[in-house]
Amino acid sequence: MEGNKRNRRSSKPMQDVEIKMAPSSSRDIENSDPGYRIERRLTPRLPKRKNDFYVNQKTSFIGQFNKCKSLLASENEIRVHGLGASVNTAVNLALQLKSFYTDTITLEATTSTVDLIDDHHSPKNGHRVENRKNSAIHIKITQVAASSKIQIS
């Protein structure tokens, strides 16, 4: 039976088709310019403390998890920061840490909006600046004492 299976192919040869679309907005027109480029300015950050951890999408999740574990081994409190697409990763990281430490840590999350600036350079139109906003999350992870009983003497 297996030898009787046939590959179904069209008898017509494939043709390469090129589709050209007209630019629909001024941004598309700028992007079609060969010398056009966008430079994203650095994200504004507070001075980094030793207990701050900035989540990113390039580093593996396990590596970031292990870095947070080592920070928690030396610090009572760490702060995990995530910006834009890294917000979900930061939340997941905090929840995985809470699961790993089984109720010996507490989480406090705050959200904010960060102003970002992009520089658009074009030989035709010159230079222009675009302001945009992006979501951010800041999670405070604090170790709780294993026995929080009050002793009265």
Secondary structure by P-SEA (a helix, b strand, c coil): cccccccccccccbbbbbbbbccccaaaaaaacccbbbbbcccccccccccbbbbbccccaaaaaaaaaaaaacccbbbbbbcccaaaaaaaaaaaaaaaacccbbbbbbbbbbbbbbbbbbccccbbbbbbbbbbbbbbbbbcccccccccc
